[in-house]
Structure formats: structure tokens, C-alpha cells
Amino acid sequence: MTEVLIRQASTLLSANAAATVARQLAKDKGWETWVEYNQSDVLAWATCVTRKPGTNWYFVAQFVEDDERVYKVLGQKDAVLERWLARCDAHVFE
């Protein structure tokens, strides 16, 4: 799987709200979209994955706290979704 960071910025929206906006923008273009909200029990974390029609290119917008990172990813659908839409919970060790 190939992935390239194409943009990093700050957003004033919550992670879930920013992912919802990204999803709607992609849907308006006719792209397939997948969103995972509340990906962490510690951080405000959400991700929107979109697929450019007719290709294996995906754009991944990852929102963690007030950071936004957008990646361009080449890969197979199942692998891309498994990689980017997974949860990242904290585990307590005693």
C-alpha cells in the first residue's frame, strides 16, 4: 500500500464534525465514502475515507484533536478501510 501525506492543517471543527463535512463534500462529487467516528477513547479522533471513481486511489482525511491530515493512498478497498478506520484505544497496564 502506498500512502503520501498531501496536507496538514488545523481545523476549528470537532473531529466528528470535520469528518462529516469531508464526507458530504466527497458525496457531492459522487465519490464513495466511509467514515469512522470516535476512533479513540482518549482523543477526539475521526476519519473519512473516499475513493476516486474508477481508480484504486483513496483520499484519507484524518482528524485528531484539532489537527487535520489528508493522505493520498493507493491500495485495495478492504486493506485501506481496515488500516484507516480502525480504533485506537488506550489500554491500562497494572
TORSE-104773 format. One record per residue: residue number from 1; residue in three letters; z, y, x of N, C-alpha, C in turn. Coordinates in steps of 0.05 Angstrom, whole numbers, plus 5000, padded with zeros to 4 digits. Layout:
BEGIN
marza pos:NUM | code:ALA | nw:Z | nv:Y | nu:X | caw:Z | cav:Y | cau:X | cw:Z | cv:Y | cu:X
...
This chain:
BEGIN
marza pos:1 | code:MET | nw:5000 | nv:4977 | nu:5017 | caw:5000 | cav:5000 | cau:5000 | cw:5000 | cv:5025 | cu:5018
marza pos:2 | code:THR | nw:4983 | nv:5043 | nu:5013 | caw:4981 | cav:5069 | cau:5027 | cw:4994 | cv:5090 | cu:5010
marza pos:3 | code:GLU | nw:5011 | nv:5107 | nu:5023 | caw:5022 | cav:5130 | cau:5008 | cw:5023 | cv:5154 | cu:5027
marza pos:4 | code:VAL | nw:5017 | nv:5177 | nu:5015 | caw:5016 | cav:5202 | cau:5030 | cw:5031 | cv:5223 | cu:5014
marza pos:5 | code:LEU | nw:5050 | nv:5237 | nu:5027 | caw:5063 | cav:5260 | cau:5014 | cw:5044 | cv:5283 | cu:5013
marza pos:6 | code:ILE | nw:5038 | nv:5293 | nu:4989 | caw:5019 | cav:5315 | cau:4987 | cw:5032 | cv:5341 | cu:4979
marza pos:7 | code:ARG | nw:5057 | nv:5340 | nu:4970 | caw:5070 | cav:5365 | cau:4962 | cw:5100 | cv:5361 | cu:4961
marza pos:8 | code:GLN | nw:5115 | nv:5380 | nu:4971 | caw:5144 | cav:5380 | cau:4967 | cw:5152 | cv:5408 | cu:4958
marza pos:9 | code:ALA | nw:5167 | nv:5410 | nu:4937 | caw:5175 | cav:5436 | cau:4926 | cw:5202 | cv:5434 | cu:4913
marza pos:10 | code:SER | nw:5211 | nv:5456 | nu:4903 | caw:5235 | cav:5457 | cau:4887 | cw:5228 | cv:5463 | cu:4859
marza pos:11 | code:THR | nw:5243 | nv:5453 | nu:4840 | caw:5238 | cav:5458 | cau:4812 | cw:5264 | cv:5468 | cu:4799
marza pos:12 | code:LEU | nw:5262 | nv:5484 | nu:4779 | caw:5285 | cav:5494 | cau:4764 | cw:5292 | cv:5476 | cu:4741
marza pos:13 | code:LEU | nw:5274 | nv:5457 | nu:4735 | caw:5279 | cav:5439 | cau:4712 | cw:5297 | cv:5416 | cu:4721
marza pos:14 | code:SER | nw:5310 | nv:5403 | nu:4702 | caw:5325 | cav:5379 | cau:4708 | cw:5305 | cv:5357 | cu:4715
marza pos:15 | code:ALA | nw:5314 | nv:5337 | nu:4729 | caw:5296 | cav:5315 | cau:4737 | cw:5281 | cv:5303 | cu:4714
marza pos:16 | code:ASN | nw:5296 | nv:5297 | nu:4692 | caw:5283 | cav:5285 | cau:4669 | cw:5263 | cv:5303 | cu:4655
marza pos:17 | code:ALA | nw:5270 | nv:5329 | nu:4653 | caw:5252 | cav:5348 | cau:4641 | cw:5227 | cv:5352 | cu:4658
marza pos:18 | code:ALA | nw:5230 | nv:5353 | nu:4684 | caw:5207 | cav:5356 | cau:4702 | cw:5188 | cv:5332 | cu:4700
marza pos:19 | code:ALA | nw:5200 | nv:5308 | nu:4698 | caw:5183 | cav:5283 | cau:4695 | cw:5168 | cv:5283 | cu:4669
marza pos:20 | code:THR | nw:5181 | nv:5293 | nu:4648 | caw:5168 | cav:5295 | cau:4622 | cw:5145 | cv:5314 | cu:4622
marza pos:21 | code:VAL | nw:5148 | nv:5337 | nu:4636 | caw:5126 | cav:5356 | cau:4638 | cw:5103 | cv:5344 | cu:4654
marza pos:22 | code:ALA | nw:5109 | nv:5330 | nu:4676 | caw:5088 | cav:5318 | cau:4692 | cw:5073 | cv:5297 | cu:4676
marza pos:23 | code:ARG | nw:5088 | nv:5281 | nu:4660 | caw:5076 | cav:5261 | cau:4643 | cw:5057 | cv:5274 | cu:4623
marza pos:24 | code:GLN | nw:5065 | nv:5295 | nu:4610 | caw:5048 | cav:5308 | cau:4590 | cw:5023 | cv:5319 | cu:4602
marza pos:25 | code:LEU | nw:5026 | nv:5332 | nu:4626 | caw:5002 | cav:5343 | cau:4639 | cw:4982 | cv:5321 | cu:4646
marza pos:26 | code:ALA | nw:4991 | nv:5298 | nu:4655 | caw:4973 | cav:5275 | cau:4661 | cw:4961 | cv:5264 | cu:4635
marza pos:27 | code:LYS | nw:4977 | nv:5261 | nu:4614 | caw:4966 | cav:5251 | cau:4589 | cw:4945 | cv:5269 | cu:4578
marza pos:28 | code:ASP | nw:4949 | nv:5296 | nu:4581 | caw:4929 | cav:5315 | cau:4572 | cw:4902 | cv:5312 | cu:4586
marza pos:29 | code:LYS | nw:4903 | nv:5301 | nu:4611 | caw:4878 | cav:5296 | cau:4626 | cw:4866 | cv:5269 | cu:4619
marza pos:30 | code:GLY | nw:4881 | nv:5253 | nu:4603 | caw:4871 | cav:5226 | cau:4596 | cw:4879 | cv:5205 | cu:4616
marza pos:31 | code:TRP | nw:4898 | nv:5211 | nu:4633 | caw:4907 | cav:5191 | cau:4653 | cw:4929 | cv:5173 | cu:4642
marza pos:32 | code:GLU | nw:4930 | nv:5149 | nu:4652 | caw:4952 | cav:5131 | cau:4645 | cw:4978 | cv:5141 | cu:4659
marza pos:33 | code:THR | nw:5000 | nv:5139 | nu:4645 | caw:5025 | cav:5149 | cau:4657 | cw:5048 | cv:5130 | cu:4651
marza pos:34 | code:TRP | nw:5067 | nv:5129 | nu:4669 | caw:5092 | cav:5114 | cau:4667 | cw:5114 | cv:5132 | cu:4677
marza pos:35 | code:VAL | nw:5137 | nv:5132 | nu:4663 | caw:5160 | cav:5149 | cau:4671 | cw:5185 | cv:5132 | cu:4671
marza pos:36 | code:GLU | nw:5202 | nv:5137 | nu:4691 | caw:5228 | cav:5125 | cau:4692 | cw:5249 | cv:5148 | cu:4694
marza pos:37 | code:TYR | nw:5266 | nv:5150 | nu:4674 | caw:5287 | cav:5170 | cau:4674 | cw:5313 | cv:5158 | cu:4684
marza pos:38 | code:ASN | nw:5331 | nv:5175 | nu:4693 | caw:5358 | cav:5167 | cau:4701 | cw:5357 | cv:5143 | cu:4720
marza pos:39 | code:GLN | nw:5343 | nv:5146 | nu:4742 | caw:5339 | cav:5124 | cau:4761 | cw:5364 | cv:5120 | cu:4779
marza pos:40 | code:SER | nw:5383 | nv:5137 | nu:4777 | caw:5407 | cav:5133 | cau:4794 | cw:5432 | cv:5140 | cu:4777
marza pos:41 | code:ASP | nw:5454 | nv:5126 | nu:4784 | caw:5479 | cav:5133 | cau:4771 | cw:5494 | cv:5155 | cu:4785
marza pos:42 | code:VAL | nw:5483 | nv:5165 | nu:4807 | caw:5496 | cav:5186 | cau:4823 | cw:5480 | cv:5212 | cu:4823
marza pos:43 | code:LEU | nw:5454 | nv:5209 | nu:4826 | caw:5436 | cav:5233 | cau:4829 | cw:5420 | cv:5237 | cu:4803
marza pos:44 | code:ALA | nw:5412 | nv:5262 | nu:4798 | caw:5393 | cav:5267 | cau:4777 | cw:5366 | cv:5259 | cu:4789
marza pos:45 | code:TRP | nw:5354 | nv:5237 | nu:4778 | caw:5331 | cav:5225 | cau:4791 | cw:5312 | cv:5215 | cu:4769
marza pos:46 | code:ALA | nw:5287 | nv:5223 | nu:4770 | caw:5267 | cav:5213 | cau:4751 | cw:5240 | cv:5213 | cu:4766
marza pos:47 | code:THR | nw:5222 | nv:5195 | nu:4757 | caw:5196 | cav:5192 | cau:4770 | cw:5174 | cv:5189 | cu:4749
marza pos:48 | code:CYS | nw:5152 | nv:5202 | nu:4754 | caw:5128 | cav:5199 | cau:4737 | cw:5106 | cv:5189 | cu:4754
marza pos:49 | code:VAL | nw:5094 | nv:5166 | nu:4746 | caw:5071 | cav:5154 | cau:4760 | cw:5046 | cv:5158 | cu:4742
marza pos:50 | code:THR | nw:5024 | nv:5167 | nu:4753 | caw:5000 | cav:5170 | cau:4738 | cw:4977 | cv:5157 | cu:4753
marza pos:51 | code:ARG | nw:4958 | nv:5146 | nu:4739 | caw:4935 | cav:5133 | cau:4752 | cw:4909 | cv:5148 | cu:4746
marza pos:52 | code:LYS | nw:4895 | nv:5155 | nu:4767 | caw:4869 | cav:5168 | cau:4763 | cw:4850 | cv:5148 | cu:4751
marza pos:53 | code:PRO | nw:4837 | nv:5155 | nu:4728 | caw:4820 | cav:5137 | cau:4714 | cw:4798 | cv:5125 | cu:4732
marza pos:54 | code:GLY | nw:4794 | nv:5099 | nu:4729 | caw:4772 | cav:5085 | cau:4744 | cw:4777 | cv:5080 | cu:4773
marza pos:55 | code:THR | nw:4803 | nv:5084 | nu:4782 | caw:4809 | cav:5081 | cau:4810 | cw:4835 | cv:5065 | cu:4813
marza pos:56 | code:ASN | nw:4842 | nv:5059 | nu:4838 | caw:4869 | cav:5048 | cau:4845 | cw:4886 | cv:5070 | cu:4858
marza pos:57 | code:TRP | nw:4879 | nv:5095 | nu:4853 | caw:4895 | cav:5117 | cau:4863 | cw:4916 | cv:5126 | cu:4842
marza pos:58 | code:TYR | nw:4940 | nv:5128 | nu:4851 | caw:4962 | cav:5137 | cau:4834 | cw:4974 | cv:5162 | cu:4846
marza pos:59 | code:PHE | nw:4984 | nv:5179 | nu:4829 | caw:4999 | cav:5202 | cau:4838 | cw:5028 | cv:5198 | cu:4828
marza pos:60 | code:VAL | nw:5046 | nv:5200 | nu:4846 | caw:5075 | cav:5196 | cau:4840 | cw:5090 | cv:5222 | cu:4844
marza pos:61 | code:ALA | nw:5101 | nv:5232 | nu:4822 | caw:5118 | cav:5255 | cau:4823 | cw:5147 | cv:5246 | cu:4821
marza pos:62 | code:GLN | nw:5162 | nv:5250 | nu:4842 | caw:5189 | cav:5241 | cau:4843 | cw:5208 | cv:5265 | cu:4844
marza pos:63 | code:PHE | nw:5226 | nv:5266 | nu:4825 | caw:5244 | cav:5288 | cau:4822 | cw:5273 | cv:5278 | cu:4827
marza pos:64 | code:VAL | nw:5285 | nv:5288 | nu:4849 | caw:5312 | cav:5281 | cau:4856 | cw:5328 | cv:5307 | cu:4859
marza pos:65 | code:GLU | nw:5348 | nv:5310 | nu:4842 | caw:5363 | cav:5335 | cau:4840 | cw:5343 | cv:5358 | cu:4835
marza pos:66 | code:ASP | nw:5342 | nv:5378 | nu:4852 | caw:5323 | cav:5400 | cau:4848 | cw:5298 | cv:5398 | cu:4867
marza pos:67 | code:ASP | nw:5294 | nv:5375 | nu:4878 | caw:5271 | cav:5370 | cau:4896 | cw:5249 | cv:5356 | cu:4881
marza pos:68 | code:GLU | nw:5224 | nv:5364 | nu:4886 | caw:5201 | cav:5350 | cau:4875 | cw:5183 | cv:5342 | cu:4898
marza pos:69 | code:ARG | nw:5176 | nv:5316 | nu:4898 | caw:5157 | cav:5306 | cau:4918 | cw:5135 | cv:5292 | cu:4903
marza pos:70 | code:VAL | nw:5110 | nv:5298 | nu:4912 | caw:5087 | cav:5286 | cau:4899 | cw:5072 | cv:5270 | cu:4921
marza pos:71 | code:TYR | nw:5067 | nv:5245 | nu:4915 | caw:5054 | cav:5227 | cau:4933 | cw:5027 | cv:5218 | cu:4921
marza pos:72 | code:LYS | nw:5008 | nv:5213 | nu:4938 | caw:4983 | cav:5200 | cau:4930 | cw:4984 | cv:5172 | cu:4942
marza pos:73 | code:VAL | nw:4982 | nv:5152 | nu:4924 | caw:4987 | cav:5124 | cau:4931 | cw:4963 | cv:5108 | cu:4924
marza pos:74 | code:LEU | nw:4954 | nv:5091 | nu:4942 | caw:4932 | cav:5072 | cau:4937 | cw:4945 | cv:5044 | cu:4936
marza pos:75 | code:GLY | nw:4941 | nv:5030 | nu:4913 | caw:4953 | cav:5004 | cau:4911 | cw:4947 | cv:4991 | cu:4884
marza pos:76 | code:GLN | nw:4958 | nv:4968 | nu:4880 | caw:4955 | cav:4953 | cau:4855 | cw:4977 | cv:4962 | cu:4836
marza pos:77 | code:LYS | nw:4970 | nv:4963 | nu:4810 | caw:4988 | cav:4974 | cau:4790 | cw:5016 | cv:4962 | cu:4791
marza pos:78 | code:ASP | nw:5018 | nv:4936 | nu:4790 | caw:5045 | cav:4923 | cau:4790 | cw:5062 | cv:4931 | cu:4814
marza pos:79 | code:ALA | nw:5049 | nv:4931 | nu:4837 | caw:5064 | cav:4937 | cau:4862 | cw:5073 | cv:4967 | cu:4862
marza pos:80 | code:VAL | nw:5055 | nv:4985 | nu:4853 | caw:5061 | cav:5013 | cau:4853 | cw:5084 | cv:5018 | cu:4833
marza pos:81 | code:LEU | nw:5083 | nv:5007 | nu:4809 | caw:5104 | cav:5012 | cau:4789 | cw:5130 | cv:5000 | cu:4798
marza pos:82 | code:GLU | nw:5130 | nv:4976 | nu:4810 | caw:5154 | cav:4964 | cau:4820 | cw:5167 | cv:4980 | cu:4842
marza pos:83 | code:ARG | nw:5151 | nv:4991 | nu:4859 | caw:5161 | cav:5007 | cau:4882 | cw:5173 | cv:5034 | cu:4873
marza pos:84 | code:TRP | nw:5160 | nv:5047 | nu:4855 | caw:5167 | cav:5075 | cau:4849 | cw:5185 | cv:5078 | cu:4824
marza pos:85 | code:LEU | nw:5185 | nv:5059 | nu:4806 | caw:5201 | cav:5062 | cau:4782 | cw:5227 | cv:5046 | cu:4783
marza pos:86 | code:ALA | nw:5235 | nv:5036 | nu:4806 | caw:5259 | cav:5021 | cau:4809 | cw:5284 | cv:5040 | cu:4808
marza pos:87 | code:ARG | nw:5306 | nv:5029 | nu:4800 | caw:5331 | cav:5044 | cau:4800 | cw:5343 | cv:5044 | cu:4828
marza pos:88 | code:CYS | nw:5360 | nv:5064 | nu:4833 | caw:5374 | cav:5067 | cau:4859 | cw:5403 | cv:5073 | cu:4854
marza pos:89 | code:ASP | nw:5418 | nv:5053 | nu:4847 | caw:5446 | cav:5057 | cau:4841 | cw:5464 | cv:5055 | cu:4865
marza pos:90 | code:ALA | nw:5486 | nv:5069 | nu:4865 | caw:5506 | cav:5067 | cau:4886 | cw:5523 | cv:5042 | cu:4881
marza pos:91 | code:HIS | nw:5531 | nv:5029 | nu:4902 | caw:5548 | cav:5005 | cau:4899 | cw:5574 | cv:5010 | cu:4914
marza pos:92 | code:VAL | nw:5596 | nv:5004 | nu:4902 | caw:5622 | cav:5008 | cau:4914 | cw:5630 | cv:4983 | cu:4930
marza pos:93 | code:PHE | nw:5637 | nv:4987 | nu:4955 | caw:5646 | cav:4965 | cau:4971 | cw:5676 | cv:4969 | cu:4977
marza pos:94 | code:GLU | nw:5691 | nv:4947 | nu:4975 | caw:5720 | cav:4949 | cau:4980 | cw:5728 | cv:4934 | cu:5005
